[in-house]
Amino acid sequence: MIEISTNKVVRVIFLAREYGPGSRQLSDYVSGLNEDEAANLVALLWIGRDSFDAAEWEEALANARQEATAPTEDYLAGIPELADHLEAGLDALGITVSEAEDHFRDG
């Protein structure tokens, strides 16, 4: 299934909400992810914005890998609702993020 830790996704959500999708903080963090994590993040985004259904995870992931022509941080910077889409994607996959989000807000 998903091959990026929930904590990393929540960190992206936090940075997108705190600084904005086009921020240097978010760009720096996302650029540090490996190719698999980046593809998983994009697939998760697509599920969260209803481009794919949660049952189509493998197809979304394959498309994310195929269509990775630009750096992931550049692609994500152009998505104003990035944090909401990622959270919706996690929710669609049945992954609860509330505890991890609380950790980042308190930290």
Backbone as JSON, one array per atom type, in Angstrom:
{
  "sequence": "MIEISTNKVVRVIFLAREYGPGSRQLSDYVSGLNEDEAANLVALLWIGRDSFDAAEWEEALANARQEATAPTEDYLAGIPELADHLEAGLDALGITVSEAEDHFRDG",
  "N": [[0.84, -1.19, 0.0], [0.58, 2.19, 0.84], [3.68, 3.88, 0.69], [5.03, 5.8, 2.23], [5.77, 7.39, 5.21], [3.23, 8.15, 7.61], [3.85, 10.24, 9.3], [5.61, 11.77, 7.73], [3.93, 12.65, 5.69], [2.11, 14.13, 7.19], [3.83, 16.08, 8.07], [4.33, 17.44, 5.66], [1.72, 18.38, 5.23], [1.46, 20.07, 7.47], [3.54, 21.96, 6.94], [2.61, 23.04, 4.53], [0.25, 24.24, 5.37], [1.18, 26.03, 7.31], [3.16, 27.62, 6.07], [2.55, 27.76, 3.37], [1.95, 26.32, 0.09], [3.89, 27.01, -1.81], [6.15, 27.6, -0.42], [9.57, 28.0, 0.74], [10.29, 26.4, 2.87], [8.59, 24.15, 2.65], [9.29, 23.27, 0.09], [12.02, 22.63, 0.44], [11.77, 20.49, 2.26], [10.23, 18.56, 0.82], [11.91, 18.13, -1.35], [13.83, 16.6, -0.2], [12.77, 14.08, 0.02], [12.77, 10.64, -1.03], [12.51, 9.08, -4.34], [10.4, 7.17, -4.35], [8.9, 7.92, -2.09], [8.12, 10.49, -2.88], [6.55, 9.94, -5.16], [4.51, 8.5, -3.93], [3.42, 10.51, -2.34], [2.36, 12.25, -4.29], [0.48, 10.54, -5.5], [-1.2, 10.16, -3.33], [-2.15, 12.77, -3.0], [-3.61, 12.99, -5.43], [-5.64, 11.1, -4.97], [-6.87, 12.33, -2.83], [-7.95, 14.6, -4.03], [-9.83, 13.53, -5.61], [-9.11, 12.58, -8.15], [-8.46, 10.0, -8.48], [-9.9, 7.04, -7.12], [-9.78, 5.63, -3.83], [-9.56, 2.87, -4.04], [-8.14, 2.64, -6.34], [-5.46, 2.89, -5.86], [-2.96, 1.67, -6.66], [-2.93, 2.22, -9.42], [-2.96, 5.04, -9.37], [-0.5, 5.5, -8.14], [1.27, 4.34, -10.03], [0.8, 6.07, -12.18], [1.72, 8.45, -11.03], [4.43, 7.92, -10.83], [5.09, 7.61, -13.54], [4.47, 10.13, -14.62], [6.21, 11.9, -13.48], [7.81, 14.37, -14.34], [8.74, 16.82, -13.64], [10.36, 18.36, -10.79], [9.03, 17.17, -7.73], [8.51, 18.98, -5.64], [8.16, 21.37, -7.04], [5.86, 20.83, -8.56], [3.95, 20.43, -6.48], [3.93, 22.96, -5.36], [2.24, 24.48, -6.89], [-0.34, 23.95, -6.08], [-2.9, 25.12, -4.43], [-4.68, 24.03, -2.49], [-3.28, 22.0, -1.29], [-2.68, 20.89, 1.35], [-5.26, 20.21, 2.3], [-6.06, 18.35, 0.34], [-4.16, 16.3, 0.68], [-4.74, 15.49, 3.28], [-7.36, 14.59, 2.9], [-6.81, 12.48, 1.18], [-5.35, 10.71, 2.83], [-7.4, 10.15, 4.66], [-9.24, 8.89, 2.94], [-7.88, 6.55, 2.49], [-8.11, 5.39, 4.9], [-6.43, 6.19, 6.94], [-5.64, 7.61, 9.97], [-4.87, 10.84, 11.04], [-4.87, 12.61, 13.14], [-3.5, 12.49, 15.69], [-0.8, 12.68, 14.96], [-0.85, 15.17, 13.69], [-1.43, 16.83, 15.88], [0.94, 16.55, 17.28], [2.75, 17.96, 15.62], [1.66, 20.54, 15.74], [1.94, 21.16, 18.41], [4.65, 21.03, 18.7]],
  "CA": [[0.0, 0.0, 0.0], [1.3, 3.47, 0.84], [5.08, 3.7, 1.04], [5.6, 7.01, 2.84], [5.25, 7.37, 6.58], [2.18, 9.12, 7.93], [4.5, 11.43, 9.87], [6.15, 12.61, 6.65], [2.79, 13.28, 5.02], [1.6, 15.14, 8.11], [4.81, 17.18, 8.04], [4.02, 18.2, 4.45], [0.46, 19.08, 5.5], [1.77, 21.15, 8.4], [4.32, 23.0, 6.26], [1.74, 23.68, 3.54], [-0.69, 25.11, 6.09], [1.91, 27.05, 8.06], [3.96, 28.51, 5.22], [2.02, 27.82, 2.02], [2.48, 25.29, -0.8], [5.05, 27.47, -2.57], [7.18, 28.09, 0.51], [10.91, 27.4, 0.73], [10.3, 25.34, 3.89], [7.96, 22.96, 2.08], [10.12, 22.84, -1.04], [13.21, 21.97, 0.98], [11.4, 19.21, 2.85], [9.8, 17.64, -0.23], [13.06, 17.78, -2.19], [14.6, 15.6, 0.53], [12.13, 12.77, -0.05], [13.26, 9.8, -2.12], [11.57, 9.0, -5.46], [9.21, 6.42, -3.97], [8.09, 8.75, -1.19], [7.55, 11.58, -3.68], [5.47, 9.37, -5.97], [3.42, 8.18, -3.0], [2.82, 11.78, -1.94], [1.56, 12.72, -5.42], [-0.67, 9.63, -5.62], [-2.08, 10.49, -2.22], [-2.78, 14.03, -3.39], [-4.6, 12.73, -6.46], [-6.78, 10.44, -4.35], [-7.53, 13.33, -2.0], [-8.72, 15.55, -4.85], [-10.77, 12.7, -6.36], [-8.67, 12.2, -9.49], [-8.52, 8.55, -8.38], [-10.57, 6.5, -5.95], [-8.85, 4.93, -2.95], [-9.38, 1.52, -4.57], [-7.26, 2.74, -7.5], [-4.16, 3.32, -5.34], [-1.84, 1.2, -7.49], [-2.97, 2.98, -10.67], [-2.53, 6.41, -9.05], [0.95, 5.44, -7.88], [1.94, 4.1, -11.31], [0.73, 7.32, -12.94], [2.6, 9.43, -10.39], [5.8, 7.58, -11.22], [5.24, 7.87, -14.99], [4.32, 11.54, -14.95], [7.16, 12.69, -12.69], [8.73, 15.03, -15.27], [9.26, 18.0, -12.94], [10.56, 18.06, -9.36], [7.77, 17.09, -6.98], [8.28, 20.22, -4.88], [7.64, 22.37, -7.98], [4.48, 20.44, -8.86], [3.1, 20.67, -5.31], [3.88, 24.39, -5.09], [1.15, 25.07, -7.64], [-1.63, 23.41, -5.64], [-3.27, 25.89, -3.23], [-5.39, 23.19, -1.49], [-2.41, 20.85, -1.07], [-2.86, 20.29, 2.68], [-6.59, 19.59, 2.37], [-6.08, 17.16, -0.53], [-3.38, 15.24, 1.31], [-5.5, 14.98, 4.43], [-8.48, 13.82, 2.35], [-6.24, 11.24, 0.66], [-5.11, 9.82, 3.97], [-8.71, 9.74, 5.16], [-9.81, 7.93, 1.98], [-7.17, 5.28, 2.66], [-8.37, 4.9, 6.25], [-5.3, 6.53, 7.82], [-5.97, 8.7, 10.87], [-3.69, 11.7, 11.2], [-5.08, 13.62, 14.19], [-2.45, 12.48, 16.71], [0.44, 13.19, 14.36], [-1.04, 16.61, 13.5], [-1.31, 17.45, 17.19], [2.38, 16.55, 17.59], [3.41, 19.04, 14.9], [1.14, 21.83, 16.22], [2.48, 21.41, 19.74], [6.11, 21.05, 18.62]],
  "C": [[0.88, 1.25, 0.0], [2.71, 3.29, 1.38], [5.74, 5.03, 1.42], [4.98, 7.06, 4.23], [4.19, 8.46, 6.77], [2.8, 10.39, 8.49], [5.06, 12.35, 8.8], [5.02, 13.33, 5.92], [2.24, 14.4, 5.9], [2.56, 16.33, 8.17], [4.58, 18.04, 6.81], [2.73, 19.0, 4.64], [0.71, 20.29, 6.4], [2.51, 22.29, 7.7], [3.47, 23.76, 5.23], [0.76, 24.64, 4.21], [0.02, 26.29, 6.76], [2.57, 28.08, 7.15], [3.45, 28.67, 3.8], [2.69, 26.79, 1.11], [3.73, 25.72, -1.58], [6.21, 27.92, -1.7], [8.51, 27.34, 0.36], [10.97, 26.25, 1.73], [9.73, 24.04, 3.33], [8.8, 22.41, 0.94], [11.36, 22.09, -0.56], [12.89, 20.59, 1.54], [11.07, 18.18, 1.78], [10.99, 17.22, -1.1], [13.96, 16.74, -1.51], [13.98, 14.21, 0.54], [12.76, 11.95, -1.18], [12.17, 9.67, -3.2], [10.29, 8.26, -5.11], [8.3, 7.24, -3.06], [7.41, 9.88, -1.96], [6.39, 11.08, -4.53], [4.26, 9.03, -5.1], [2.69, 9.44, -2.57], [1.91, 12.31, -3.05], [0.32, 11.84, -5.6], [-1.69, 9.91, -4.52], [-2.84, 11.79, -2.48], [-3.89, 13.79, -4.4], [-5.83, 12.01, -5.92], [-7.57, 11.45, -3.52], [-8.34, 14.35, -2.79], [-9.65, 14.83, -5.82], [-10.39, 12.48, -7.82], [-8.67, 10.67, -9.61], [-9.3, 8.2, -7.13], [-9.53, 5.76, -5.1], [-8.57, 3.51, -3.44], [-8.43, 1.49, -5.77], [-5.84, 3.18, -7.1], [-3.01, 2.93, -6.26], [-1.78, 1.95, -8.82], [-2.51, 4.42, -10.46], [-1.02, 6.46, -8.86], [1.74, 5.23, -9.17], [1.94, 5.36, -12.16], [1.65, 8.38, -12.36], [4.06, 9.17, -10.77], [6.06, 7.91, -12.69], [5.28, 9.35, -15.3], [5.27, 12.46, -14.18], [8.22, 13.31, -13.61], [9.36, 16.28, -14.66], [9.52, 17.61, -11.49], [9.23, 18.12, -8.6], [7.48, 18.37, -6.23], [7.75, 21.34, -5.78], [6.19, 22.09, -8.32], [3.55, 20.79, -7.69], [2.94, 22.15, -5.01], [2.71, 25.06, -5.8], [-0.23, 24.61, -7.22], [-2.04, 24.09, -4.33], [-3.92, 25.05, -2.13], [-4.59, 21.94, -1.13], [-2.69, 20.16, 0.27], [-4.21, 19.57, 2.78], [-6.66, 18.32, 1.53], [-5.3, 16.01, 0.09], [-4.12, 14.64, 2.5], [-6.68, 14.14, 3.96], [-7.99, 12.49, 1.78], [-5.95, 10.24, 1.75], [-6.41, 9.28, 4.52], [-9.33, 8.68, 4.25], [-9.15, 6.56, 2.1], [-7.33, 4.71, 4.07], [-7.25, 5.17, 7.24], [-5.67, 7.75, 8.64], [-4.72, 9.52, 11.16], [-3.8, 12.64, 12.4], [-3.98, 13.65, 15.24], [-1.15, 13.05, 16.17], [0.33, 14.69, 14.11], [-0.88, 17.36, 14.81], [0.16, 17.57, 17.58], [3.07, 17.73, 16.9], [2.91, 20.42, 15.36], [1.77, 22.19, 17.56], [4.0, 21.6, 19.71], [6.6, 22.28, 18.07]]
}
